[in-house]
Amino acid sequence: MSLSRYFMVFIVVLITINTSHAQRSNRRALEARKVQLKKDIVYINALLSNNERKEKNLLNDVRDLTTKIKKHGELIGTISLESKALVQEIHVNKKDITSLEKELKSLKKDYAAMILKSYKSKSQQSRLMFLLSSDDFNQGYKRFQYMKQYTEFRKKQGEEISLKTSKLLRLNDTLKEKNKDKELLIKDKKSIQHKIENQKKRREVLIGEVQDKEDSYREQIRGFEKSQAQIAAQIDDIIRKAIRKSNRGSVKGSKSTGFKLTPENQKLASQFVANKGKLPWPVAKGYVTMRYGKQPHPVVKSTTINSNGVRIATGKGAKARAVFKGSVLEILVMSGNRKAVLVQHGNYISIYKNLATVSVKKGDKLATKQVIGTVHTDKISGKTILWFVISKELKTVNPKYWIHKM
């Protein structure tokens, strides 16, 4: 075999090994994702079932079902990808088994022929005669070395047959396991699909009830959005005042719209930006019930809402915590004695709204993950929701791109 041919064979083998390794790594990642999603679903179900409602709220019921359907849908998607990856692994396994069976068959055939030939032509006496009939010592030595190498070759072939037989048995066992895993995935997927269908049917019934009272709900949503806009305006006013305060002593007549930062605060802002996408969640455990930006209402589709942050559902008594080190800029008291805490990180502000109690005061220096207060639990809906906002001076940004895996 030429050098170039050896090289081509080596490349093919290397690609096959790398592909197989990548497939296994990909499936392990999908399996880990599936496990995490199942944990999330258990947590969400526990959270929703623990809501002791004093009165029925159709919008909340529909929203809860939508959350469950979405999470189950993500789980179905992950299982489908895992199943596909498993099918590919099974295909590779079968090819390896077929190839190995051919190699083993050829090895056994060659080995049998060699043993037969050796039996016919090389008895113990004939080997001795083969050595004694040498013309000189050198020829005898070479014949002895040949016989020794021949014996070692036979031994190696026998060992190779044994190793390949063991490998074939392992591959067959692995194939059986993979087929069992595939059957379990199919069963799991069918069970989840059945749950989704039941949840969708239940949601359709509830949506029908909502539509009967759509005008009333639309007004309710608009009233809520109006109150949120008023809170946002109050927060903007607090930030404007802080910006003006930071610019005192600047050149007369200059109208800066941003913070004038000290070297310390410039460093803090740079560190905050450097941690974009890696910031911890503002609660230890929770899930996002409303995303950032303009969007149709999740239930009353004819109504548009504009969210300047995210809403995170968490457990009763949950603590809000700082997503990064900084200082408390202001504490705002809202309706119902609920609070909002503004934490400054240079020219960035993180805002924690809907707190029942606050454990910090204005001017306090905070560390990352330091507790800020307790999240408010609504007495009617039983829900514990943190409203979380990140703002660069007066412009809000999408927390999804700042908080790790939000």
C-alpha positions, 0 to 999 in steps of 0.5 A: 500500500502506498504512503498516500493510501495509508494517509487517506485511510488514516484520515478516514479513520480519524474523521470517523472517530471524531464524528462518533465522539461528537455525536456522543457528546451532542447526545450527552448535552441533549440528555442533560438539557432534557433532565434540566427541562424535566426539573423545570417542569416539576418546579413550575408545576409545584409553584403553580399548584401552591398558589392558594387563590382566593378567587378565580382568575381566567387570565392567570389560568390561561397564562399558567397553562401556556407556560406549561405547554411551552415548557413541555414543547421545549422538552418534546423538541429536546427529546426529538433531537436526542432521539435523532442523535441516538438513531445516528449512533445506532446506525454507526454502531451497526456499521461498526458491527458489520465491519468488525464481523467481516474482519473477524471472519477474514481473520478466522479464515486466515488463521484456520488456513495457517494452522492447517498448513502448519499441522501438515508441514511442521511437526516437532520433528520436521522443525528440528530437521529444518534447523539441522539441515542448514548449510551453516550456523548463520542459515540455521540462526535465520531459520530459527528466527523465522520459526520464532517470528512465525510462532509469535505471528500465530499468537498475535493473530489468536490474540487479535481474534480474541480481542475483536470477538470481545469488542464485537460482543460489547458493540452488540450489548451497546446496540441493545442498550441504545435500542432500549433507550430509543424505545424509552424516548419514544414512550416518553415523547408520546406521554408528553404529547398526550399531556400537551394535547390535554393542556391545549384542550383545557386552554381552549375552553378557558380562552373561550371564557376569556373571549366572552369577557374580552372587553372587560379584560382589555380594560383591566390590562390597559389599567395595569399597563397605565400604572406600570407606565407611571412607575416607569416615569417615576423611575426615569425621574429618579435617574434624571435627577441622579444624572443631573447631580453627577454633572454638577460642576460641569461646564456651564451650558452643557446639557449631558444626558448621561452620568458623569462617572468618577474613575471608580464608577467608570471601572464598575461600569466596564466590569458590568459590561464585561459580565454581560451574559454572565450575570446571576439571576435576581432570584435564586430560582424562578422562570420568566413569565413575560419577556422584554419588549412590545408584544401581544398579550399572552391571553388577550391577543387583541391587546398589545403590551410593552414590557420594559423588563422581565417578570419572573415567577418565583416561590413564596418568600423568595429573596431578590438579590443584586445581579452585580456589585453596586450602590443603592441609588433609590428606594421607591414606594409604590401602591400597596406599599410595595417597593422598588430598589434601584441599584447603580453600576456606573452608568447602568441601573438594575431595578427590582420591583414588586418587593414586599420588604427591603433589607437595604437603604439608599447609599448602601454598597452591595455585593453580587448576589446580596439580598435586597428584599423579599418579593411580594406575593399577591393575596388574590392570585397567590403568585410571587412575581419579581419585575426586573429591569436593566437600564443604561441611564434612561434607556432600558435594555433586554435582560435576556442578553445580560443574565446567564441563560435567561 
